Amino acid sequence: METIPLAEILRPGSLNDYIGQEHLVGEGAVLYNTIVNNSIPSMIFWGPPGVGKTTLAYIISQTLNRKFYTLSAINSGVKDVRAVIEAAKESSEPSVMFIDEIHRFSKSQQDSLLGAVEKGTVTLIGATTENPSFEVITPLLSRCQVYILKTLEKEDLLKIIAKAIEYYRTIGIEIDISEDEALIRISGGDARKLYNAIELLVSSLKKDNNVHINNELTLKIIQQNLAMYDKKGEQHYDIISAFIKSMRGSDPNAAVYWLARMIEGGEDPLFIARRMLILASEDIGNANPNALLLANACFDAVNKIGWPESRIILSQTTVYLATSPKSNSTYTAIDEAIAFIGKTGDLPVPLSIRNAPTRLMKDIGYGKDYKYAHSYESNFIDHEFLPDKIRGTKFFEPGSNARENEIRAFLKARWKQKYNY
């Protein structure tokens, strides 16, 4: 007889029992309001594993009394999609089609959803751990609202632990947890991983229907039972995290080791290459601009070559990125600018740098007094490009490396003390 996993037994069936994602489903939050108003759009849930994407989709369908069809992109194709659409057409009640790991659908598979979504034959809810901007085709993405689900907070995880304790009590097993730090850390904000850990601890430590759990026992038992890397399993995200952090930390040996773990586990080479492409900009940036070029060339080459030869290209790029000088100055700059806009709002563009395609715009001052940089020595003139209220605000701070030291000197020579470079 097949044993039902604890995570499945305790899967919530209503919004009242749902844990986490208060920014979406807390009373008055954006998704909560659409559910209450029975006006849900087709949507994409984007977030890490184990944060409640599948559960939330099911709860929405049940709350609104909609027929719920579920497909997994791993083992479903266009034929399965069309079968659901036909069933939805024939049904007398509105239907929700949930597609797990929708990023794994090919372009043609995603194309097969467009007509039904546009006509409202079904309400699509897709779940993905990947950025939908890259993984979902534009026509489908434009027809869906994207909701970002966050890693569960400690308070959420403690509620999950309490829920598990209460369940075991109902079946005659008493659990005493004197220390929960290791459990929380092992979960990584993933409810499923937390439930699995608790289930493993109970089965390993149960004596006379009593279980005592502390940090030492948690670490010992979990480490003894770690599965080998599985691209569909929980370690998928742990291994890619170790890979990225090793390159960021300039350790080519560790980076190549984790790369090999992914290769042996059958990971998608484009997934690896895409992560390196992001790292090249986020963690290296202008300390070595060639890193982004090589990472992009790596992505293109891997896309053309495939296994097994792609391992060589991935290894070359991994070592190059790991041994490159590091800087996150441009990553920090854009995040600071976005945060600043959140505080100051949409400040007006200075008149001198506005576009003036019509006579009227010129008459009211658009483009007046603009100074064309190429008309001046060194192709530079001290002109104001920021809104008046934030003159002199600095978002970009060059890192401390050879290339960005040159950039700092370049900016200081031109802007003098204005930005304090």
N, C-alpha and C positions, 0 to 999 in steps of 0.2 A: 504493500500500500504506500503510495507516494505521500511524503510528508509536506504539508503546506508551510512555506517559510513564514517566520514571525512577521516579517515586513508586510506580507500579503494578508495575514490574519488581522493585523492592526491597521490596515489601510483605511483612512477615514472615508466616510460615506456622505458627509455634508460639510458645508462651509463652517459650521459651528465646531466641528471636530478637526478641521484642517489647521495644521501648525505651520507658522511662518508666512512670509510674503505679505505682511501687513500693508506694505506700500501699494499692493495691488488689490487685495481682497479684504482689508480691514474696512470697517464701516465707514462709508463716505469716500473710499478710494476709487480710482478710475474703473477698475474691472468690476468691483463690487457694484457700482452704480449701473453698469451695463447689464449685469446679471439681474439686478432688482427690476430694471426697466424692461427686461426680456428683449433686449435689442443687441445681442452680441454679434459682432462682426466675425468674419473669418479671421483667424489670428495665428501667430507663430509665438510659441513659448521658447525663449532662448535662455539657457542657464546650465550650470554644471549638473552632473548626475546626482540623483537622490534628493532633489529639492522639491519634488512634488508636481512635476509637469504632467505626467500621466494621470495622477490622482486628481489634479485640478480640472483637467479636461473631462474626466468622468463625472465629477461633482457638478460641473456646469450643466452637462447633459441631463443629469438626474434632477437637478433643481428646476430646470426649465421643461421637464417632461419631454425630452427629445430622444429619439432613437439613437443609440450609440454604436457606431461601427468603428472598429479599431484595426489598423494595419501596421505592420512593422516594415520599414523601408529595406530592412536586411533581407527579408524573404518574400516580399510582395512585388508584383510588377504591374504593368499597365492593365493586364487582364483582370487582376484583383481590384484595381481602382475602378474600372468600368463596371465590374459586377456590383460594387457598392453603390455607384451612381445609379445604376438601373434599379437596384432595390430601393434606393431613396426616392426615385421617381414614382415608383409604384406604391410607396407607403403613404398612408393618410396623415401621418404625423411628421413634423419637421425632423430633420436628421443631422446629426453631427458625425463627421468622419474624422477620426483622430489618426494621424500618421506619426508614429514614433521614429525618431532619427531621420527626419525628412531630408536632411542634408545628404543622405546616401542615395536619394533618388537621382537618376540621371535627368538631363534636360528634357528628353522625350517623355519620361515618366511624369515630370512636373508639368509639362505641357498638357498632359491628358487631364489634369485637374482644372485647367483654366475655365472651360465652358461651364462646368457645373458650379464652380465658385462664383463666376460672374452672374449666372442666372439665379443663384440662390437655391439651386437644387439641393445642395448640402452646405452646411457651415463647416468649413475646414478648420481644424485645430492641428497644427504641426508642432512637433517638439524637436528641438535641436540643441546640441551642445556646442555647435559651431556658429560663427558669426553669419547670420542669414544674408547679410549684404554680399558675402562671397559665395554662399552655398545654395541660395534660393534664387531662381531666375527672376529677373526684374518684373516681367508681367504678372507673375504670381505674387511677388513681394508687394507690388503696388496695390494689390487687392486685399491685402491682409494687414492687420494691426499687429505690430511686434510688441510683445510684453517681455521685459527682462526679469527673470527670476533670480534671486540672490542666494548665495550660500547661506545655510541656516546659521543663526546666531547661537551663542552658548545658551541663552534662555530657552530657545526653541528645542535645543538638544536635550536640555534638562527635562523639559516637558515630555519628550519622547521616551527618555529613560523611565520617568514616573509612569508613563502609560504601559511600558513593558513590565514593570514591577507589578502593577495592578493586575495585568493580564495573568501573569504567572501565579499570583495569589489566588485567582479564581479557579485555577486548576490544581491548587494544593501545593504550590512551590513558593517558599518564602525566600526573597532575595534581600541581602543586606549589602549595600554598597558603601563602604567606609571612605573610599577615595574614587573620584570619577574623572580626575584630570586626564589619565591615560585614555580612557574611553572617549572623552571629548576630542582629544588630539587625534586618535586613530580614525575617528569618523570623518575628519576633514570637512565638517559641515554637511555631510551626506547622510540623510536619514536611513537609507537602505543599508549603508555600510555600518551604521550604529546598531541597527536591529540585528544584522548578521553577527556582529561582534558579541552582542549580549546573548544571542542564541547559542553561539559557540562556547561562551563562558559557562552558561547554564549547563550545557550538555557535558562539559569537561569537569565542572566543580561540584555538581549536584551530589549531595550526601544526605540521605534520609530526608529528601525534599527540602533541604536547606542549602542555600548558596551564599558564600561570602566572597565579595569582589573588592580587590584593592588594586592600586597601580601596578605593583610588582607582578601579581598574578595575571593581570590583564596583558601586560607586555610579553610575559613569558609564553602564555598560551596563544596569543594572536600571532607572535613571531614564529612559533613552531608550526603554525597552520597556514602560513602565507602561500597562496597559490603561485604558480609560475605566471609570468607575464601573459596576459590575454587581452587582445585588442578590444574585445567586447566586454571585458570584465572591469573590476574596480581599479586594478593597478595601472590601467591605461593612462589615467591622468596623473598618477604618482610618478610613473616613469618619464613621461614627457616633461613634467615639472623638474625632475632631477636633471634631465638632458639640458633644458633651457638654463637652469641655475648653474650648471657646470660650465657652459659656454660663457655666461655672464661673469662667472668667477674666474675666467681665464685658465681653466684646467682642461687641456685637450685630451688628457688620458681618461678622465672621468667622463667627458663628453662622448668620446668614441665608445667607451664601455656601454653607456646608456643607449647610444645609437645601435650598437650590436644587439642589445636586449630587445629593442623594438624590431629590428630586422628579423631576428630569430622568432619573435612573436607574430610575425606576419603583418606588421603595421602597414598601412597605406603609405607609400613613399611620398605622395603629394602632401599628406598631412604633415609629415616630418619637414619637408621642404618649405611648406607654408609657414610653419613655426619659425624656421630659420630666417625667412624673409622678414617676419615681424621683428625678430631680435636684432637683425642687422640695422634697422632704423631706430628701434627703441633703445637698445643698449650700446650701440657703437656710433651710429649717427655720423656727424661730421668729424669725429676723431679719425675716421677712415671712410670717406664716402664710397670708396670702391667696394666696401663690404656689401652694400645694398645691391650694387651691380652684379657682384658675384653670386649673391643669394638668389637674385632674380634669374640669372643665367642657370643656376642650379635647378630652380623650379622648372624652367622651360626644358632643360635637358632631361630631367627625370620624367617629365611628362611625355617626352619622345621615346626614351629608352626603355623604361620599365625594369623589372627584376630580371636577372640578378645584378646586371652591370651597374644599375643605379646606386648600389651600395658604395661603389668607388667614388662617384660624384658626390654623394652625401658625405662621405668621410672626408674628402678634400675640403669641402665647404665648412664642415664642422670644425676641423682643425684651424682653418683660416679665421673663422669667426672667434673661436676660443682664444687665438693668439693675437687678435687685433686689439689696439688700444680702445678703451671704453669711454663712452660719454652718453648720458641721457639728457643732455641740455635741451635738445629740440623737443623731446617728449615732454619734459617739464614745462617748456615755454608754452606749448599749445594748451596744456592742461591749466596752466596759470591764467592764460588769456581767456579761456572758456569760463573759468571760475570768476574772473574779473567781470566779464560780461553779465554773468548771473547777478552780480551785485549792482552794476551801473546801468544795466539795460542797453537799449539800442541808441547810442549817442549819434548825433548827426554827423555825416561826412563833411569835412571842411569844404567850403565852396570852391576853394582854389583847385582841389583835386577831383571835383565832380565832373562827370562827362557832360558835354554840352552839344548834343546833336541837333538842337533846333535854335532858331534865332531868339525865341522867347527865353530859353534857358540862358543863353549868353547875356541877354539884356538884364536878367535878374542876378547876374554875377557868377553863374556856373563857369568854372575854369578860369576865372579872372585871377591874374597874378601868379598863375602856375609857372614854375620855372623848370624848363626841360633840362634834365641833368646833363645830357650829351652836349649841350651848348656851353658847358663850363669846363674849366681845367680839371683833369682827372675824372671827368664824367660824374662830377658831384657838385651839388649846391645845397647849402643848409636850408632846407625847406621843412615846413611842418606837415607831417602826414597823419598824425593822430588827432582825434577830436579835441577841441580846445580844453575841455574839462580834465583831460588826462594827459596833457602835454608832459613829456619827459618820463612817462611811465615805462619801466623796463620789464620785459617778460623773458627775454633771452639772455642767459648768463653763460658765456662760453665755458667749456670744461677746461681742466688743466692737462692739456696734452699738446704735442707739437703743432698739429693742424689747427686746433682751436685757439692756441696762443697767437697764431698768425691772424686768425679772424678777430681776436680781441684787439690786436695792434691796428688792424685795418679800421675797425669801428672807432677806436680811440682817436686815430689820426683825423678822421672825418668829423666825428660828432663832438670832439673835445670833451668838455665836462658834462654835456647834456645828459647822457645816460650813465655816466660814471663808470666807463669801461677802463 
